[in-house]
Amino acid sequence: MASTRRSLLAAATAFALPALAPFAADGRERRGATKGCRAREAYAGAGLRPQLFPAVFDAAEASAKARPHMVIHEELDEAFDKAAGHMRTQALCAAVITPDGGQWNQLRVPRGDPEPEIFFWASVGKAYTATAILQMVEEGKLSLEDRLSRWAPEAPGAAFIKIDDLLTHTSGLYSFQADPGLRAEAGYKAPGQLLAAAYAQPVAFCPGANWSYSNTGYVLLGRIIEAIDGVPYHQALTQRIVERLRLEETTVLAPRQTPQGLAMPTASAAEAGGTADDQTTPFAAGAVAASALDVVRFWRGLMANRLHGQAITRGRFYRLYPMAGVGPSYYGQGVMVSDLHDVDPKARDTWLCHAGGLPGAKALVAYSVQKNAYAAVALTGEGSPEATANQLFAALPDAKTA
């Protein structure tokens, strides 16, 4: 049964990630922030999510391996139109691949506007960055236990920050885009400038002690990728992911790059918050432009173990930290898990996903446990990709159980 408008809007409110990390919008540091640490500390944050059952991964892997084929799906068309009608988007794209490989996608733009070919996926790009790092771990070029001091000794607490802390947002490093100086400065900012701004601020906690969404950690991961592969980040990701999966509608953005056919973010004055940033500023914290169908293909490739081995794929979901201050979701190694019953007690679905956003653009890719299906949604303007995905999944039958 399709979701009601009330549940659709509830999902939009609860699961929409902010465009910025969970620091105060004016850049104030978190309560309890510290200027330095002399050791790692044991995790003392809110309780971790119970681990997912192996059957969840078995089903996701089997669904991801089904041979894709294009289908006409009237129920998905209707769900897409209904979701679009509830939002004030400028451009909206979505794609779904069903358990048997049925491949559907749709695009909506205002009448008379040119149709974009690709959208900006914001922090969904973190899943790509984490994938490259974990490939390097699998190749023996890197260890999750390696300390940041090997790569960036100037970072606060670098001697105590593990690579795994950067992946899971447990480093305590200040998230650069919360800095008021950077927020007031329009245009592109290079990774070195982002890191300098972050290093100038106190850390939120000592490494390992808690969880806090930090784009700074992913900028550092991008720098590590460049150091190991010896090429710019966008080239490394293109070789490691885009070419491996043969994604023909995906661009990992180079600095200041605006590819042809990109749906440009469209932010309201209130949402923009006084900044007109370049979409390539986030660097490895979010640098992917792609069609919705290619993002679904990436997520399926990940869950089918085509990018790294099964043990690493499932290990990414092993420790799931509650995303305090961001939303009712949990974070692993560049992946999220969202339990929809945290929003609606009647809901039964769980998503293995990653969401992202910046002023004027929002995105989500997700695997639905209840539907055993994959979806990706991106938009410009005002709206919720989470609510749209919820509506699309609701149009599908529940997965068959043995």
N, C-alpha and C positions, 0 to 999 in steps of 0.2 A: 504494500500500500504506500502511496506517495506521502511524503512528510506534509504535515500541516504548515500553514504559513507561520504559525506561532513557533513550532519547533525549528523551522528554517531560520527564523530570526534569532532564536535562542542559540543555535549553533553558530550563527554569524557573530554574536556578541561574545560568546565564551571562548571560541577557538581561534578567533582572529588574532594573530600575533601582532604586536606593535611594530611600527617601522623602525623603532629604535630599541636598544637594549634596555633592561629594566632599571637604569639609573634615572634620577629625576631629570625632567626635560631641560632644566636650566643647567645641568652639569654638576649639581651638588653631589658630593660623595655619599655613599651609603652610611647609615648609622653603624658605628663600630668599625669603620675602615681603619686600617693601620698603615703606618708609613714604612714598615719593613718587617721582614720575618727572618728568623734565624734557624728555622727548621720546618720540615713538613709537619702537618698536624693530621690527626685522624679525622675522618669525616664525622661531622656533628650536626648536619642539616636534617631536614625532614626525611621521613622514611622512604627507602627506595621502593619502586614498584615491584610486586612479585614477578618472578621470571615467567616469560611466555612458555607455553608447553611446546615440546618438539613438534606436535601435530600441526601447530600453527605454521611453522616454517616448512614442514613437509607439503602442506596444501599450497602455500604461497609459491614454493618452488615448482610444484607440478603445474600450477596455473600459468606461471611465467614461461614454462617450456612449451606450452601449446602453440602450434603454428598459427601466426596471426593471418587474418583474412578480413577484407573490408566487408561490412554489413550495413544494411539499412535498419535502423532501430527506432521505430516511431515513439516508443515509450521514452527513450532517452531524448529524442527531439522535443517532446512535450515537456519533460522535466527541465531541459535546458531553457526553453522559452519561458517557463514559469519562474525559474530562478532569475533569469535576466529581467523579467518584468518587475521583480521586487527590489531591484538595485538601480543605482544611477551610475552605471559604468560608461566609460567612453568606448572601450573595446573589451571584448570578452571572448576567450577561447577555452575549449575543453576537449578532452579526449578520454575515452574509456576503452579498455580491453577486457572482455569477459573471460570467464574460466576456460571456455573452449576456443579462445583466440579471436573471437569476434571483435573487430576493430572499428570504432566509431569516433568521429570527431566533428566539431562544429565551431563556427566563428560568428560573432555578431559585432557589427560596427554601425554607427549612425548612417542613415541613408545618404548616399552621395560621397561619403568619406572613402579614401582608398583602403583596401583590405591589407592589414599588416601580415607579413609572412612569419614573423617570430616575435616573441614577447620576452621581457626581462623577468628572470625568475628569482632575483634577490637572494635571500638566504637559503633557498633551496640549493644554491650553488655550494653551500658548505658540505652537502652530501657528496658532491663530486670531489672536493678537496680532500675530505676524509678518505674517500676511496683510493685516491692516489697515494696518500700516506700509508694506508694499510697494504697496498700493493708493495710498497717499499719494505714494509715489515716482512711480508711474505717472501720477498726477494733477499732478505738478510742484509739490506742496506741501512736499516734503521730498526730500533727497538722501542717499544712503547715505554720502556723504563729509562730510555736515554734522557738526560737532563738538558734543559734549554740552554744552560751555560755553554754547551758545545757549539751552539749556533748563534746565540744572542746573549753573551755574558753581561751586557749592559742592562738587560731587563731586570726589573725589581724581582728579587727572589729567584733568579734564574737557576741558581745551584740546586733549588728544591723543587722546581717545576718539571714534571715529566711530560713527554710527548702526549701521553694519554690524558693529562690534565688539559692540554690545549684542545684535544678532540672533544672532551666531555664538558668543557666550561667549568672546570674545577681548579683553575689556576689562581683565581682571585685577581687577575689583571684587570685594570680599569678598561672599560670598553670605549674606544677612541671617540665614537660619534657622540658621546655624551658631553664631550669637552665644549664649553661655550664658545671658545675661540674658533674651533673648527666649524661649529654650527653657524657662526656668523659669517664665515668665509665661503663665498660662492665658487663654483667650479671644481676642477679636478685637484685632488690632493694625493701626492705620491705616498707609497707605503712608508718610506722613511719619516715623512711628516706625521703620518698617523701614529706611528710607534713613538715618536718623540713626545707627542701630546699625551699619549697614554702613560708613558714612563714618568711624566712630570706629576702625575696624580698618585695619591696613596692607593695601595692595593685594598680590595674589599675584605680580604681574609688571607690567611696563610695557605699555601698550596695544599690542596686535598681536603681542607676543612669544611668546605661548603660548596654551593653551586651558584653561579651567576653568569648569565649570558654575556659572553665577551667576544665581540668581533675582533678585538686585538689578537686573541689567541689564533684565530684563523688567518690573519695577516701573517703572523709568524710561521704558521704551517706552510703558507705559500712561499715564504722565503726559504724554508727548509727544502721544499720541493725543487726550487730553482738551484739550490746549492748541490743537491744530490744528482739531479738530471743534467745540470750544466746548460740549461736553456731557460728562456723566460717561462713563467708560470703558464701562460695561455698555450704555449707550444707543448709543454709537458702534458697538460691535461688533454689537449687535442690528440696527442699520440697515445696516451694511456687509456683514454675513455672513448672519445669521439670516433677515432679510427677503428678501435677494437670492436665497437658495437655497430660500426657503419652508420652513424647518425648523420644523415645528410642535411638536416635542418637544425643543426646546433652549432653555435659559435661560442667558444670561450673567449671573452673579450680581452683584447689588448688595451693598455692604457689609452684613454681618450677615443677609443674606437666606437663608432656608431654605425653598425652594419645596415646595409640597405634593407628596407622592409621592416625595421624594428618599430613596434608600437611604443611610442614615447610615453613615459609617465606623465599623468595629468593630475596635478595636485591642486586642491583648493588652497587659498591663502592661509586659512587656519591650519590645515594639515601640514603645509610646507614648513611652518615654524621658523620662517625667516631665512631659510637656506635654499639655494638652488644648486644642489650638488650634481656632479657628473656621475652617471650610473656606473662608471668604471672605478670610482674611488674605492669602493669596498675591497677591491682586489680579490684575494682568495676567500674572503668572507661572503662573496656573492658576485660572480662574474659570468654567469651563463645566460645566453640569449638563445631561445629555441622555440620550436613549435610545441604545442601540448602533446602531440603524438610522439615526438622524439623524447620528451621528458618521461612519458609513460614507458617508452622502450628502454630508457636508462634504468628506471626503477625495476622493471622486469628483469633486465640484464643483471642488476645487482642481486635480486632475490633468487635468480636462477644460477648464481655462482659463476657467472661468465666474466666477472671482473676480478674476483679473488676466490679462494677456496671456501667451501661450505663452513668450515670451522670459524673463519674470520667473519663471514657474513653473519652467522648466528651470534658470534661474540660481540658484534656491534650492539646487540640488544641485551647483553648479559646484565650490565649494571645500568639501571634506568633511574636517573635522578629527577625528582620533582622539580618542575620549572617554576620555582617560586618567583612571584612577581610578574610572570609572563602569561601564564594560562594553565588550564587544567590538563597539562600534558607532561610527558617524561622525556628525558634526553639521554641518549647513549653516545656512541662514537659517530657523530655526524648523522644521526637518525633520531626520530621522535616516535613516541607511542602515545596515542590519544584514546582514552576510554570515553565513549560518548555518554555513558551513564553518569559521568561526573557532571554533565549538563542537564540531561533528561533522564530521570530515574527509570523511565520506561524503555530507554534505548538499550540495545544489547551489543552493538557493534564496537569493535576496536580497530583503530587504524594504525598501520605501520607507515610512517609518513615523514615529511619535512615541509614546513611552511616558511614563508618569508614575505617581506614587504619593505617598502620605503615610501615616502610621500608620493602618492599618485600611482603606485603599482603594487599589486599583491599577488601571491601565487601559492600553490599547494600541489604536492604529489602524494598519493596515498594508495596503500593496499588495504582493502576492506576484508577483515577476517570473516564477517558475517556473509558477505557476498562472494568472497574468493575472487575478487575482481580488482583491477587497477584503474586509477583515474588521475588526471592532472588538470588543473584549472589555473589560468592566469588572467589578470584583468588590469586595465588602467582606469583611472577615475575612482569613483566611490563604490564599494561593494565588498562582498566576502567570498573568496574562493572556497572557504570551508563550508559555507552554507550551500554553495552551488554543488560541491562534491557530495554533500549530504543528500541533496535532492536527486542527483544522478544515481547514486548508489541505491536510493530508495526505489528507483524505477526498475531495479533488477531483482530477480528471485533470490531467495536465500540459497546459500551454497548447499549442495547435497552432502549429507553425512553418511558415513559407512554404517 
